[in-house]
């Protein structure tokens, strides 16, 4: 409890108090009331664009990582030799720092030197995309990169454990009825692990909102232009490049509220598709 108060509750309270001030890290904070919030929601700030980009990135990242982690978990439940070796390789992204993975992808998707464009040229595509500098192609690149973040490996292990807990008699009943693999998966497997799907989706959503900086900053820096300027990157730039701690704190408070609302909304919707019995 003391740790939570000092390292979580305390900073949240301080951030809210700082959001009511103007402070450049020098001297004393100057109380300005709600001016930072008024500026944020005015047409002069880039908050609207950052929020739109953040939501788009979150949808792409969560869908990519949750679907891929579930797919890998299903593969790990097939009875094949050396399954532990496959699990080891699938889990490697979970132990690699996101910053390292981002720099690896930055090199791989480089227009001139990257192996991705080299392979595309090798198979006959003479003018491959400029993945990191094109407003359209940057999003498929981020979707692929999101798969190799630490969250995918962690969710894969959780899905793998939950799949082993599905009652085998349900699968036996499916075999008796002549159900195929897809019918078993959609009508037995998914409903049985729906609470775990909800858990992983909520955790992935929170991580995407709060940890997008560690992937996007080294990979794109918010570019091309402001195409990938997520809120966490805006907080960093306003705090440590523009030295406007008050406005950065206001952005952090709004991000905290948005994540809380979206999480509550996910739990509300879960009543329609999550089965606990």
C-alpha positions as CSV (number, residue, x, y, z in Angstrom):
1,X,0.0,0.0,0.0
2,X,2.8,2.4,0.8
3,X,4.5,1.6,-2.5
4,X,1.3,2.3,-4.4
5,X,0.7,5.6,-2.6
6,X,4.3,6.8,-3.1
7,X,4.9,5.7,-6.7
8,X,1.4,5.7,-8.2
9,X,-1.1,7.7,-6.2
10,X,1.4,10.5,-5.3
11,X,2.5,11.2,-8.9
12,X,-1.1,11.2,-10.1
13,X,-2.1,13.8,-7.6
14,X,1.0,15.9,-8.3
15,X,0.4,15.7,-12.1
16,X,-3.2,17.0,-11.5
17,X,-1.9,19.9,-9.4
18,X,0.8,20.7,-11.9
19,X,-1.8,20.7,-14.7
20,X,-3.3,23.8,-13.0
21,X,0.0,25.7,-13.2
22,X,2.5,27.1,-15.7
23,X,6.0,25.8,-15.0
24,X,9.2,25.5,-17.1
25,X,11.1,23.5,-14.5
26,X,12.8,26.7,-13.3
27,X,11.5,28.8,-10.4
28,X,8.1,28.2,-8.8
29,X,5.0,26.9,-10.6
30,X,2.6,29.7,-11.4
31,X,-1.1,28.9,-10.8
32,X,-3.2,29.4,-14.0
33,X,-6.3,27.4,-13.1
34,X,-7.9,25.7,-16.1
35,X,-5.9,27.6,-18.8
36,X,-3.9,24.5,-19.9
37,X,-7.2,22.6,-20.4
38,X,-8.8,25.5,-22.3
39,X,-5.8,25.7,-24.6
40,X,-5.8,21.9,-25.0
41,X,-9.4,21.9,-26.3
42,X,-9.0,25.0,-28.4
43,X,-8.2,24.9,-32.1
44,X,-4.7,26.1,-31.5
45,X,-3.3,22.9,-30.0
46,X,-2.6,19.6,-31.7
47,X,-4.5,17.6,-29.0
48,X,-7.3,16.6,-31.4
49,X,-4.8,15.1,-33.9
50,X,-2.9,13.4,-31.1
51,X,-6.0,11.9,-29.7
52,X,-7.1,10.6,-33.1
53,X,-3.7,9.1,-33.8
54,X,-3.6,7.5,-30.3
55,X,-7.0,5.8,-30.8
56,X,-6.1,4.6,-34.3
57,X,-2.8,3.2,-33.0
58,X,-4.5,1.6,-30.0
59,X,-7.0,-0.2,-32.2
60,X,-4.3,-1.5,-34.6
61,X,-2.0,-2.5,-31.8
62,X,-4.5,-4.2,-29.7
63,X,-6.1,-6.1,-32.6
64,X,-2.7,-7.2,-33.9
65,X,-1.2,-8.3,-30.6
66,X,-4.3,-10.0,-29.2
67,X,-5.1,-11.9,-32.4
68,X,-1.5,-13.0,-32.9
69,X,-1.0,-14.0,-29.3
70,X,-4.2,-16.1,-29.5
71,X,-3.1,-17.7,-32.8
72,X,0.3,-18.6,-31.3
73,X,-1.3,-20.0,-28.2
74,X,-3.5,-22.2,-30.4
75,X,-0.5,-23.4,-32.3
76,X,1.2,-24.3,-29.0
77,X,-1.7,-26.6,-28.1
78,X,-1.1,-28.9,-31.1
79,X,0.7,-32.1,-30.3
80,X,4.0,-31.8,-32.1
81,X,7.6,-32.5,-31.3
82,X,9.8,-29.8,-29.7
83,X,6.8,-27.7,-28.7
84,X,8.8,-26.1,-25.9
85,X,11.3,-24.9,-28.5
86,X,8.5,-23.2,-30.4
87,X,7.2,-21.6,-27.2
88,X,10.7,-20.3,-26.5
89,X,11.0,-18.6,-29.9
90,X,7.5,-17.2,-29.7
91,X,8.3,-15.7,-26.3
92,X,11.6,-14.0,-27.3
93,X,9.9,-10.6,-28.0
94,X,8.6,-10.5,-24.4
95,X,12.2,-10.4,-23.1
96,X,13.5,-7.9,-25.7
97,X,13.2,-4.2,-24.8
98,X,10.7,-2.4,-27.0
99,X,13.3,0.2,-27.9
100,X,15.7,-2.4,-29.2
101,X,12.9,-4.0,-31.3
102,X,11.9,-0.6,-32.6
103,X,15.5,0.1,-33.9
104,X,15.6,-3.4,-35.5
105,X,12.4,-2.6,-37.3
106,X,13.6,0.8,-38.3
107,X,16.6,-0.8,-40.0
108,X,14.5,-3.6,-41.6
109,X,12.0,-1.2,-43.1
110,X,14.5,1.3,-44.2
111,X,13.7,2.3,-47.8
112,X,17.3,2.0,-49.1
113,X,19.0,-0.5,-46.8
114,X,16.2,-2.5,-45.3
115,X,15.9,-6.2,-45.9
116,X,12.1,-5.9,-46.4
117,X,12.5,-3.8,-49.5
118,X,15.4,-5.9,-50.7
119,X,13.2,-9.0,-50.6
120,X,10.4,-7.1,-52.4
121,X,12.9,-6.0,-55.1
122,X,14.1,-9.6,-55.3
123,X,10.7,-10.9,-56.2
124,X,10.1,-8.3,-58.9
125,X,8.6,-5.2,-57.1
126,X,10.8,-2.5,-58.5
127,X,9.4,0.5,-56.5
128,X,8.8,-0.8,-52.9
129,X,7.1,1.5,-50.4
130,X,8.9,4.0,-48.2
131,X,7.4,2.3,-45.1
132,X,8.5,4.8,-42.4
133,X,7.9,8.0,-44.4
134,X,4.5,7.4,-46.0
135,X,1.3,8.3,-44.2
136,X,-0.4,5.1,-45.3
137,X,2.3,2.5,-45.1
138,X,3.5,3.6,-41.7
139,X,0.3,2.0,-40.1
140,X,0.9,-1.5,-41.5
141,X,4.5,-1.2,-40.3
142,X,3.3,-0.3,-36.8
143,X,0.8,-3.2,-36.9
144,X,3.7,-5.6,-37.6
145,X,6.0,-4.0,-35.0
146,X,3.2,-4.2,-32.4
147,X,3.1,-8.0,-32.8
148,X,6.7,-8.2,-31.6
149,X,6.3,-6.2,-28.4
150,X,6.5,-7.8,-24.9
151,X,2.7,-7.8,-24.6
152,X,2.3,-10.4,-27.3
153,X,4.5,-12.9,-25.6
154,X,2.9,-12.4,-22.2
155,X,-0.6,-12.7,-23.6
156,X,0.4,-15.8,-25.5
157,X,1.4,-17.6,-22.3
158,X,-1.9,-16.5,-20.6
159,X,-3.9,-17.7,-23.6
160,X,-1.9,-21.0,-23.7
161,X,-2.7,-21.7,-20.0
162,X,-6.4,-20.9,-20.5
163,X,-6.7,-23.1,-23.5
164,X,-5.5,-26.1,-21.4
165,X,-8.3,-25.4,-19.0
166,X,-11.2,-25.8,-21.5
167,X,-13.2,-28.9,-20.5
168,X,-12.2,-31.8,-22.7
169,X,-15.7,-33.3,-22.6
170,X,-16.9,-30.3,-24.6
171,X,-14.5,-31.2,-27.4
172,X,-15.5,-34.9,-27.1
173,X,-19.1,-33.8,-27.6
174,X,-18.1,-31.8,-30.7
175,X,-16.4,-34.9,-32.1
176,X,-19.6,-36.9,-31.5
177,X,-21.6,-34.3,-33.3
178,X,-19.1,-34.1,-36.2
179,X,-18.0,-30.5,-35.7
180,X,-15.0,-29.4,-37.6
181,X,-12.0,-27.4,-36.2
182,X,-13.5,-23.9,-36.9
183,X,-16.9,-24.9,-35.3
184,X,-15.1,-26.2,-32.2
185,X,-13.0,-23.0,-32.1
186,X,-15.8,-20.5,-32.4
187,X,-18.5,-22.3,-30.4
188,X,-16.5,-24.0,-27.7
189,X,-13.0,-22.5,-27.4
190,X,-13.7,-18.8,-27.7
191,X,-16.7,-18.8,-25.3
192,X,-14.7,-20.9,-22.7
193,X,-11.7,-18.5,-22.7
194,X,-13.8,-15.3,-23.1
195,X,-12.8,-13.9,-19.6
196,X,-9.2,-14.3,-20.6
197,X,-9.8,-12.5,-23.9
198,X,-11.3,-9.7,-21.9
199,X,-8.4,-9.5,-19.5
200,X,-5.8,-9.5,-22.3
201,X,-7.7,-6.9,-24.3
202,X,-8.0,-4.6,-21.4
203,X,-4.3,-5.0,-20.4
204,X,-3.3,-4.5,-24.1
205,X,-5.4,-1.4,-24.4
206,X,-3.9,0.2,-21.3
207,X,-0.4,-0.7,-22.4
208,X,-1.0,0.7,-25.9
209,X,-2.1,4.0,-24.5
210,X,0.6,4.3,-21.9
211,X,3.5,2.5,-23.6
212,X,3.2,3.6,-27.2
213,X,6.1,6.0,-26.6
214,X,8.7,3.2,-26.3
215,X,7.8,1.9,-29.8
216,X,6.9,5.0,-31.7
217,X,9.5,7.4,-30.6
218,X,12.6,5.4,-31.7
219,X,10.7,4.0,-34.8
220,X,9.1,7.1,-36.3
221,X,9.6,10.0,-33.8
222,X,6.0,11.0,-34.4
223,X,6.4,11.2,-38.2
224,X,6.0,11.4,-41.0
225,X,4.8,14.9,-40.1
226,X,2.4,14.3,-37.2
227,X,1.0,11.1,-38.6
228,X,2.1,9.0,-35.5
229,X,2.1,11.8,-32.9
230,X,0.4,9.9,-30.1
231,X,-0.5,11.5,-26.7
232,X,2.4,9.9,-24.8
233,X,4.8,11.4,-27.4
234,X,3.1,14.8,-27.0
235,X,3.5,14.6,-23.3
236,X,7.2,13.9,-23.6
237,X,7.8,16.7,-26.1
238,X,5.9,19.3,-24.1
239,X,7.6,18.3,-20.9
240,X,11.2,17.8,-21.9
241,X,11.6,19.7,-25.2
242,X,9.3,22.7,-24.7
243,X,9.7,22.6,-20.9
244,X,6.0,23.3,-20.4
245,X,5.3,21.0,-17.5
246,X,1.9,22.4,-16.8
247,X,0.5,21.6,-20.2
248,X,2.3,18.2,-20.3
249,X,0.7,17.4,-16.9
250,X,-2.7,18.4,-18.2
251,X,-2.2,16.0,-21.2
252,X,-1.3,13.3,-18.8
253,X,-4.4,13.8,-16.7
254,X,-6.6,13.7,-19.8
255,X,-4.9,10.6,-21.0
256,X,-5.5,9.0,-17.5
257,X,-9.2,9.9,-17.7
258,X,-9.5,8.6,-21.3
259,X,-7.9,5.2,-20.4
260,X,-10.2,4.9,-17.4
261,X,-13.3,5.6,-19.5
262,X,-12.3,3.2,-22.3
263,X,-11.6,0.5,-19.7
264,X,-14.9,0.9,-18.0
265,X,-16.6,0.8,-21.5
266,X,-14.8,-2.5,-22.3
267,X,-16.1,-4.0,-19.0
268,X,-19.6,-2.8,-19.8
269,X,-19.6,-4.3,-23.2
270,X,-18.1,-7.6,-21.9
271,X,-21.5,-8.4,-20.3
272,X,-22.7,-9.2,-23.8
273,X,-20.0,-11.7,-24.8
274,X,-18.0,-12.9,-21.8
275,X,-19.1,-16.2,-20.2
276,X,-18.0,-17.0,-16.7
277,X,-19.7,-20.3,-16.3
